[in-house]
Amino acid sequence: MKEAYGFSLLTFIGVLLILMGLILVILPFIMKLGIKLESIHPLLLIWRRINGFYIGTSPILLIILILVYLFLIFTRRLF
């Protein structure tokens, strides 16, 4: 992978995924402040409550991860 400004593409993606993970960890604390999950757009977060435990994912994150995975597969086959 080519490096631009000292960061490779995988490093950038890794940092981005860590930040998104931190946001998902902080989400329960945000809910306690009064922000309801129902007010979050469904493209940002799809959630389900099972026995008092929230399970959620982001469709946008899943799409980005699939695109990155396909990009990595196709670049490895070309080189």
C-alpha positions in Angstrom: 0.0 0.0 0.0 1.3 3.5 -0.8 1.9 5.8 2.1 0.7 9.4 2.0 1.8 11.8 4.7 3.3 8.9 6.7 0.1 6.9 7.0 -0.9 3.9 5.0 -4.5 3.2 4.0 -4.8 0.4 6.5 -3.5 2.7 9.3 -6.2 5.2 8.5 -8.9 2.5 8.4 -7.7 1.2 11.7 -7.8 4.6 13.4 -11.3 5.1 11.9 -12.5 1.8 13.2 -11.1 2.5 16.7 -12.9 5.8 16.8 -16.2 4.2 15.7 -15.7 1.5 18.4 -15.2 4.2 21.1 -18.4 5.9 19.9 -20.3 2.7 20.3 -18.8 2.2 23.8 -19.8 5.7 24.8 -23.3 5.3 23.4 -24.9 3.9 26.7 -23.6 7.0 28.6 -25.1 9.3 26.0 -28.4 7.5 26.4 -28.3 8.1 30.1 -28.0 11.8 29.4 -31.4 11.8 27.8 -30.8 11.1 24.1 -33.1 8.4 22.9 -32.1 5.7 20.4 -35.4 6.3 18.6 -34.2 9.7 17.5 -31.0 8.4 15.8 -31.4 7.9 12.1 -31.6 4.2 11.1 -28.6 4.5 8.7 -26.4 5.5 11.7 -27.6 2.9 14.2 -29.9 -0.1 14.1 -30.4 -1.4 17.6 -32.4 -4.0 19.5 -33.0 -4.4 23.2 -32.8 -7.9 24.6 -33.4 -8.5 28.3 -32.2 -5.0 29.1 -29.1 -5.3 27.0 -28.7 -3.2 23.8 -27.3 -4.7 20.7 -26.6 -2.4 17.8 -24.7 -2.0 14.6 -24.3 0.6 12.0 -25.4 -0.2 8.4 -23.0 2.5 7.1 -20.1 0.9 9.0 -21.0 -2.5 7.5 -21.1 -1.1 4.0 -17.7 0.6 4.5 -16.2 -2.6 5.9 -17.5 -4.6 2.9 -16.1 -2.1 0.4 -12.7 -2.1 2.2 -12.6 -5.9 2.2 -13.5 -6.1 -1.5 -10.9 -3.4 -2.3 -8.2 -5.4 -0.4 -9.1 -8.6 -2.2 -9.1 -7.1 -5.6 -5.8 -5.2 -5.1 -4.1 -8.4 -3.9 -5.3 -10.3 -7.0 -4.0 -7.5 -9.3 -0.5 -7.5 -7.8 
